[in-house]
Amino acid sequence: MQNTYAKTLNRSTLMFPLALVLFELATYICNDLIQPAMLPITQHFGVSTTLAPSAMSLYLLGGACVAWLFGPLSDRFGRKKVLLSGVLFFTVCCILILFTQSMTQFLLLRFLQGVGLTIVSAVGYAAVQESFQERDAVKVMALMTNISLLAPLLGPVLGAFLIDHISWHWGFIFIAIMSLISWYGLKRAMPEIPPSHQSQSLLELFKGFKAVYADHHFLSLAIALPMVVLPLMLWIAISPIILVDELGLTSLQYGLFQIPVFAGLILGNIVLIKIVDRYPLGKTIFAGFPIMLAGALIAAVGLFIPSLLLPLLLIGLTLISFGEGIAVSVVFRTAFSSSDRPKGTVAASMSMLNMLCFFSGIEIVRVLYSHFHIAAYIVASIVIILTWFTFPRRALIQEMQKRELAESNTSSV
C-alpha cells in the first residue's frame, strides 16, 4: 500500500538511502571482515576453532532478540529517532569489543552488535519502502544491496591483511568510524515521516505481532526471504573452516575465492535493476530460485569428484549468489507490502523471522559440519532452496494474481 510520503527516485532523494547503506555496509563488514580473523581469535583466547561460526550466529541472534522492539518503537516515535539511536549503540559496541579479555566477552559483544542488523532491517528498510514508490523502492533496495556487497567482496581480503600484518582490533575501529559517518549522513538526509501509531502497552504490542504471524499468506511470502538469503549466509559463516581448515587455502586465497561469488550477487542485482520495470513484480523470483538450485546441484557434483571440488564449488556458489541477486529485493517488497499491519511491526516481524532462521541454520550446519564436513553445507543449501518450491511459491502465485486483479479493476475504473 502506497503512502502519501512516497517520492520518486532522483539525486536529492537518493542521499538518504546512500547514508543508510553506509551503515548497512558497516554492519555487513562487521561480519565479513571479522570472519577471516575468527580462527586466530579463537586461538588467541585459547578455545576450539569450532566456535568460529558462533561469532556470526550470535551476531544474528542479537538482532533477532531486539527486532520486536525497534519496529513498533519506530511506529511510535518515528523511524529517524530510533534509527539514529541504534547507529550510536552499534558504534559504542564496536569500540567496547576492543577491550574484551575472553571469548565469552567477545561473543557477548558480538551479540550486542547484532542490534545494528536489526536497525537496518526493521527500521531502515521500512523507511525506504515508505519513502519511495513501489518500483523505485525495489531499485533502491537493489542499489543498496550492490553497495553493501562491497563488504563480502572486500571484507575477506581486508580481514586476511589484518591477520597477516596488523591486528583484528583495527577492523572494529574502522567499522566504528564508518558508523559515525553514516549517523551524520542520516541526521542530515533522512526524511521526517510522522509517527504512525500511538503508544501501545506490552500486551497490545505482542497482539500486533501475533496478528502479523497469524496471517498465513504473509508468513508464506516472508519465509522466502531467509530461504533466498540463507545459502549464502551459511557460506559466509562456514567458509573459513571449509576453505582454510579443510581444503588448506591460505587466508589470502580464502579472500580471493569470495570475490567471484559475491560478484555474482552484484551482477544479479544489476540485472534486476535493468528488468524490474519490464515484468510484473515478482516475476524475477521465479527465475532466481531455479538458478540457485542449479548452482547448489553443481556444487554437489564436486562431492563426487574431489579433484574438481574447488572449481565446481566456485561455479555453484556464483550461480547461487546470482539467483539471489535477481530475487531478494523483490522477495522483500512482495512480503512487506502483503500485510496491512503497521509497517514498523511488519518489518520487525520479518527481521525476527530472518535472524532466527539465520541463527538456527548456522548453528545446525555448524554441528552437522563436524560429522559430514562440506557435504553438510551443500545438502542443507539444496534442502532450503527446494523448500521454496512448495508453499512459498504457491503464495507468490496467489499474490501476483491478487495484484493483477487489483490493477485490472483500477484500470477499468
Secondary structure in CASP SS format (residue, H / E / C, confidence):
PFRMAT SS
TARGET T0000
AUTHOR 0000-0000-0000
METHOD secondary structure of the structure
MODEL  1
M C 1.00
Q C 1.00
N C 1.00
T C 1.00
Y C 1.00
A C 1.00
K E 1.00
T C 1.00
L C 1.00
N C 1.00
R C 1.00
S C 1.00
T C 1.00
L C 1.00
M H 1.00
F H 1.00
P H 1.00
L H 1.00
A H 1.00
L H 1.00
V H 1.00
L H 1.00
F H 1.00
E H 1.00
L H 1.00
A H 1.00
T H 1.00
Y H 1.00
I H 1.00
C H 1.00
N H 1.00
D H 1.00
L C 1.00
I C 1.00
Q H 1.00
P H 1.00
A H 1.00
M H 1.00
L H 1.00
P H 1.00
I H 1.00
T H 1.00
Q H 1.00
H H 1.00
F H 1.00
G C 1.00
V C 1.00
S C 1.00
T H 1.00
T H 1.00
L H 1.00
A C 1.00
P C 1.00
S H 1.00
A H 1.00
M H 1.00
S H 1.00
L H 1.00
Y H 1.00
L H 1.00
L H 1.00
G H 1.00
G H 1.00
A H 1.00
C H 1.00
V H 1.00
A H 1.00
W H 1.00
L H 1.00
F H 1.00
G H 1.00
P H 1.00
L H 1.00
S H 1.00
D H 1.00
R H 1.00
F H 1.00
G C 1.00
R H 1.00
K H 1.00
K H 1.00
V H 1.00
L H 1.00
L H 1.00
S H 1.00
G H 1.00
V H 1.00
L H 1.00
F H 1.00
F H 1.00
T H 1.00
V H 1.00
C H 1.00
C H 1.00
I H 1.00
L H 1.00
I H 1.00
L H 1.00
F H 1.00
T C 1.00
Q C 1.00
S C 1.00
M H 1.00
T H 1.00
Q H 1.00
F H 1.00
L H 1.00
L H 1.00
L H 1.00
R H 1.00
F H 1.00
L H 1.00
Q H 1.00
G C 1.00
V H 1.00
G H 1.00
L H 1.00
T H 1.00
I H 1.00
V H 1.00
S H 1.00
A H 1.00
V H 1.00
G H 1.00
Y H 1.00
A H 1.00
A H 1.00
V H 1.00
Q H 1.00
E H 1.00
S H 1.00
F E 1.00
Q C 1.00
E H 1.00
R H 1.00
D H 1.00
A H 1.00
V H 1.00
K H 1.00
V H 1.00
M H 1.00
A H 1.00
L H 1.00
M H 1.00
T H 1.00
N H 1.00
I H 1.00
S H 1.00
L C 1.00
L H 1.00
A H 1.00
P H 1.00
L H 1.00
L H 1.00
G H 1.00
P H 1.00
V H 1.00
L H 1.00
G H 1.00
A H 1.00
F H 1.00
L H 1.00
I H 1.00
D H 1.00
H H 1.00
I C 1.00
S C 1.00
W C 1.00
H H 1.00
W H 1.00
G H 1.00
F H 1.00
I H 1.00
F H 1.00
I H 1.00
A H 1.00
I H 1.00
M H 1.00
S H 1.00
L H 1.00
I H 1.00
S H 1.00
W H 1.00
Y H 1.00
G H 1.00
L H 1.00
K H 1.00
R H 1.00
A H 1.00
M C 1.00
P C 1.00
E C 1.00
I C 1.00
P C 1.00
P C 1.00
S C 1.00
H C 1.00
Q C 1.00
S C 1.00
Q C 1.00
S C 1.00
L H 1.00
L H 1.00
E H 1.00
L H 1.00
F H 1.00
K H 1.00
G H 1.00
F H 1.00
K H 1.00
A H 1.00
V H 1.00
Y H 1.00
A H 1.00
D C 1.00
H H 1.00
H H 1.00
F H 1.00
L H 1.00
S H 1.00
L H 1.00
A H 1.00
I C 1.00
A H 1.00
L H 1.00
P H 1.00
M H 1.00
V H 1.00
V H 1.00
L H 1.00
P H 1.00
L H 1.00
M H 1.00
L H 1.00
W H 1.00
I H 1.00
A H 1.00
I H 1.00
S H 1.00
P H 1.00
I H 1.00
I H 1.00
L H 1.00
V H 1.00
D H 1.00
E H 1.00
L C 1.00
G C 1.00
L C 1.00
T C 1.00
S H 1.00
L H 1.00
Q H 1.00
Y H 1.00
G H 1.00
L H 1.00
F H 1.00
Q H 1.00
I H 1.00
P H 1.00
V H 1.00
F H 1.00
A H 1.00
G H 1.00
L H 1.00
I H 1.00
L H 1.00
G H 1.00
N H 1.00
I H 1.00
V H 1.00
L H 1.00
I H 1.00
K H 1.00
I H 1.00
V C 1.00
D C 1.00
R C 1.00
Y C 1.00
P C 1.00
L C 1.00
G C 1.00
K H 1.00
T H 1.00
I H 1.00
F H 1.00
A H 1.00
G H 1.00
F H 1.00
P H 1.00
I H 1.00
M H 1.00
L H 1.00
A H 1.00
G H 1.00
A H 1.00
L H 1.00
I H 1.00
A H 1.00
A H 1.00
V H 1.00
G C 1.00
L C 1.00
F C 1.00
I C 1.00
P H 1.00
S H 1.00
L H 1.00
L H 1.00
L H 1.00
P H 1.00
L H 1.00
L H 1.00
L H 1.00
I H 1.00
G H 1.00
L H 1.00
T H 1.00
L H 1.00
I H 1.00
S H 1.00
F H 1.00
G H 1.00
E H 1.00
G H 1.00
I C 1.00
A C 1.00
V H 1.00
S H 1.00
V H 1.00
V H 1.00
F H 1.00
R H 1.00
T H 1.00
A H 1.00
F H 1.00
S H 1.00
S C 1.00
S C 1.00
D C 1.00
R C 1.00
P C 1.00
K H 1.00
G H 1.00
T H 1.00
V H 1.00
A H 1.00
A H 1.00
S H 1.00
M H 1.00
S H 1.00
M H 1.00
L H 1.00
N H 1.00
M H 1.00
L H 1.00
C H 1.00
F H 1.00
F H 1.00
S H 1.00
G H 1.00
I H 1.00
E H 1.00
I H 1.00
V H 1.00
R H 1.00
V H 1.00
L H 1.00
Y H 1.00
S H 1.00
H H 1.00
F H 1.00
H C 1.00
I H 1.00
A H 1.00
A H 1.00
Y H 1.00
I H 1.00
V H 1.00
A H 1.00
S H 1.00
I H 1.00
V H 1.00
I H 1.00
I H 1.00
L H 1.00
T H 1.00
W H 1.00
F C 1.00
T C 1.00
F H 1.00
P H 1.00
R H 1.00
R H 1.00
A H 1.00
L H 1.00
I H 1.00
Q H 1.00
E H 1.00
M H 1.00
Q H 1.00
K H 1.00
R H 1.00
E H 1.00
L H 1.00
A H 1.00
E H 1.00
S H 1.00
N H 1.00
T H 1.00
S H 1.00
S H 1.00
V C 1.00
END
